[in-house]
């Protein structure tokens, strides 16, 4: 019995050792990719800032033309929600945090009688919402770990088109913002209409679910022109600001989606690295635990065998003594 238990424990230890090698390899791979993901985020910042500055100058040049493209819509009846998660698991609570935030947004919209149209990025979202019978208008797969600007344009074409055509009043993005290697935060932010670039950073830091028809505070409700806010000196737009804004708004939205994909990718890799490090540590603890149990079972087996040998020897010795007790040996001198 003890020998059988020892064999079972030995197989279990061998299996855990194999798993430990896999989790350690995944941890090292994720750690090596985090630096590259951070570099891509840093490299995209100048373009994002430049795009935000151009949009702001165009809006200040013709505030009336900005209208529906900037600020927060006064009344919302239909909202497009883009949820960005991973294609794979084994990354701790990364996916589940985004799912919970997305469901809060959908429930808030439903309570406010606002129709929601759900778009997702990541294979995990496809299965999650299908299991919960939540209709998904369009899913995008295979771009969560290393997104490109082409991927961002593909996603943007799906979520921007309904807004441009007037089918939805607002486009919201639920994703994870990469603050640092030790801090990531799930955020819900307004993608369209564009948020005033001067306050977009403050708005993006809000992690709570906004009410339906509103952007994360403190997003502005309108774009106002003043001498201080407008472009310095004289700026002439060609074509005029209204046409320029109509072209720039989709490009700015593409940039926002690309930034969300990059930060989500870095957050996913960081979460995977932490999860695999914890799994490797737990595997080591299990190996120690089962090794102690196996050694104890081994000692029990050896002790049992020694006891059986001693008992057998004692039985043989007592049997020999009984046989000699019936003999009479005479000694003659």
N, C-alpha and C positions, 0 to 999 in steps of 0.2 A: 504493500500500500504506500509506504513511504517512498520507495523507489519510483513508483508511478507519479507521485506528487513532484518528485525532484525532476523528472523528465518534463512534466508540464511546465514547471517554473523555468527550466532551462530554455524551452522553446519560447516562452513568453519574454524572457530577457533578451533573447536573440531578436525577436520581433521588435521590441522597443528600441534596441540598438540600431536596427535598420531605419526605424522611423526617426530616430534622433539624427542620423546622418542626413536624412532628407530635409528635416526642419532646419538644421544648421546650414546646409547649402542654400536653402531658400532665404534664410536670414542674411547670409553674406551677399547673395545676389541683390536682394532688396536694398541693402545698405550701400552697395556700389552704385545702384541706379538713382538713389536719392540725390546725390550730388549733381548728377546730370539733370535731373528734373528741376532742382533749384536753379541751375544755370539757365535753363530754358525760361523759367519764370522771370529771372532777372533780365534776360535778353529781350523779352517781350515788353517790358515796362516802358521804355522810351516811346515805342509805337503807340501804346495805349494812352500815354500822357499827351503825345502829340495829337492824336485823334480827338481826345477830350477837349484840348485847347482849341482846335479848329471848329468843333461843333459849338463850343461856347461863343466864340467870336462871331460865327454865322448867326447864332440865335440872338446875340446882342445887336447884330446889325439889322435884324428884322424880327422883333419879338412877335409880331402878329403872325408871321409866316411859321414861327416855331409851333404855335398852336398845339395840335394833337401829338406832335413828335416829342415834346419836352414837357416835364412836369408830371403831375399826378392827375389822372382823369377824374372828373367830378362825379360821374356815375358810371358804374361798371355792371354789365350784365353777363359778359362772357370773358373768361380768363384762360389763357394757355399756360400750362405749368410744365416746366422742363425739369425732370429729376435726373441728376447725374450720379451714378454709382459705378461699381466695378464690374468687369466681365467675369472675374474669378472671386472665390471666397478666400478663406485662410488669411483674413486681414482684420481679425478682432471684430469690434463693433462698428467698423467704418460704414458698411452697407446699412446695417439696421438703424443707425442714427439718422441717415438721410431718409430712409423709408418712413420713420416715425414723423420726421418734420414734414415730409410730403403729405402724409395722411392727415396731419393737423391742418395743412393748408386746404386740402380737399374738403375736410369736414367743416372748416370755417366758411368756405365758399358755399357749401350746401346749406349751411344754417342761414346764410345771408341771401339765399335764393339766387346765387350766381352760378352759371353753368361753367364747368371746368372741362378743358380739353387737355388730356395728359400726354406728354411726350417723354420718352426715357432714353437715357444713354447707359449702356451696360447690360450684359446678359442677365445678371442677377435680378434686375428690375423686371425684366420680362416674365420670369417665372414667379416672382413675388406677387405682382399685381394680377397675374392670371389666376393664381391660387385664391386670391381674395375677390375674384370676379369684378375687378376694377378695369373697365375698358381702357386700353392704351391706343391712342390714335396712330402713333408711329414709334418704332424702337430702332435704336442705332447700336450696332454691336461691333466689337473688335477694335475699339479706339480708346479704351479707358487707360491703358498703361502708357502708351506713347502717342498721344494725339498730335495731329498735324493741322495746319491751317486749312488744308483741304477738307479735313473732317469737320472742322468748325463751320466752314461754309456750307457743308452738306446739312448739318444740324440747323444752322441759321436759316437756310432756305425753307425748311419745314415749319419753323416756328414764327418766322418773320412774315411769310406770305399771308397767313390769316390776318395778321395785324394790318398790313398794308392794304389788304382788300376790305378791311372794315369788318371782318368776321369775328374778331375778338377786340376787346378794349384795352387789354393789358396782357403782358407776357412776364411771368415770374420764373425765376431760376432757383432751384433748391440744390445746393452743392456744398462741398466742404472747402473752406478757405484755409490755405496753408500760411499760418502765421510764422512758425519757426519749426525746427526739427522736433521740438518738444511740445508744440502747441498747434492743434488744428481745431477748427470750429465750424460746425454746420450752420449755414446761413441761408436765409430766404431773402432774395433781393429782386427788385424790379429791373427788368431788362428793357422793356418798352412800355410806355414812352420813356425816352432817355431821361435819367436823373441828372440834375445839374452837376457837372463835373466838379464844381467847387465843394459840393457836399456829398459826393458819391462815396468817399472813404468812410465818412461818418455813418452813412446809411448802410454801407455794406457790413459794418461791424455789428449790426443788430442781429442777434441770433434768434429772437423770438419770432413766432409766426405773425405776420401782419394781418390785420382784418381785411376782409374782401374789399377790393376796390381802393386800397391804399398801399402806398409804398412804405418800406421801412423808414421810420422816423430817423432824422428830421428831413426827409426829402421835401423839396420845395413844391408848392402847389402851382407856381407859375414862374415864368422867366421875365424879369423886369429889367429894363434898360436904364442905365444911369451913366453919368460921366465916369464914375469910378469903376463900374463893372464892365463897361464896353471896351472895345479894342482901343489901345493907345494910338493917338494920332488919327489920320484919315485912312480908312480901309475901303477899297473898292472891290466888290465881288463880281466875278464873271464866271458863270452866269449869275443871276441875282440870287439873293440869300434864300429865297423860297425854294428854287430849283436845287440849289446847292444842299440845303438841308434834306430835301427828299432823297438825294443821292448819298449824303453822308450818314444819315440815320441807320440804314441797313448795314453800312460798313462798320459803323461804331458798334452795332449790335453783334456783328460777326466777331469783332475784337473782344467784346465782353464775353461771348461764348467761348472763344479760344482761351481767354484768361481763366475762365471757370474750369475748362477741361484741363489746363496745365496744373492749376492748383489742386484739382481733384486727383490728378495722377500722382503728384508729389505726396498728397495726404494718404492716398492708397498705399504707396510704397512704404511710407513711414509706419502706417498702421500694420502692414504685413511684417515689417522688420521687427516691430515690438512683439507682435503675436508669435512669430517664429522663435524669437529669443526666449519668450516665456515657455513655449512648447518644448524647446530644447532643454531648458532648465528643469521643467517638470519631468521630461523623459529621464534625465540624469537622476532625479530623486526616486523615480519608480524603479530604475535599475538598482539603485542602492537598497531600496526596500525589499525587492524581490530577491536580491542576492542574500540579504540577511535571512529571509524566510527559507531560501534554498539551503543555506549553510546550516540553519537550525534543523531542517528536515534531514540533511545529511548526517549531522551529529546524532539525531535520533535513530537513524538507520544504523550507524556504526555502533551506537550504544546497545541497540536491540540485538545486533549480530554478536557483539561481545557477550551479552547476557546469555544468548542461546548457546554460544560456545562454552562458557563457564558452566552453565547448567548441564550441558551434555557431558562435560568432563567430570563434574561432580557425580552425575548419575553413573557414569562408567566406573568411577572410583568406588562408589558405594556398592555397586554390583560386584566388583572384584573382592571387596572386603567380605561380603556375604559368602562368596564361594570359598574363600580361605578359612572362614569360620567353621566349616564342617570337617576340616582335615586335622589329624593329630600328628604332630611332628615330634619325634623323640630325639633327643640329643644324647649321644653316648660319649663318655670320656674315656 
